[in-house]
Amino acid sequence: MSVAPLRPCPHPHCGRLCRGGRCSKHPRASASARGYDSRWAKYAALWLLRLPWCGQRQDGTFSREHSWCVRRRLRKPAEVVDHIQPLSLGGELLDPANHQSLCASCNVRKGAG
């Protein structure tokens, strides 16, 4: 049985070691508190209708940067609209140039990297 390694909490100035993301003192804010409202839900649904494959960007091209599927030449349906630059690092919520379609596996892989 493997156990995830301890990593520092990503909250600024915390540094507590924890497994699986954040420490108990700094839980992640809810999706609505982070700006993911009904406008986002509608936007994301339309995005995935137009760009349904993992690794697709705004112009329809496939990017290898965050898509393991594209790197392996797989055509896998996307499940999420990912922010290329996270909102926490200055990315814009509804900026199409900051979005890409990803499958759940690639999205988790990107977040862990």
C-alpha angles and dihedrals in degrees: 000000000000122000122208112248120251113259133182117267107257093224109114114266094001106103095172112151115242143155123246104012125307134026121249091258093059110042118177115266117248119270092252091050088053092054101264100136135149090289089059092047092053093043092049093048091052091045092055092048090055098037105028102162130086111259098023118140132197095282093049095253121131118243123204092197098094103003116093086182092061091047090054092043093244124148104216126166114253119238103182141037105231128203106231089205108035118240088239089062096047102279117148120244098222102026108123090202087063096053138086135171115247137174115238092256094054091044091055091044091052092050092051093051 
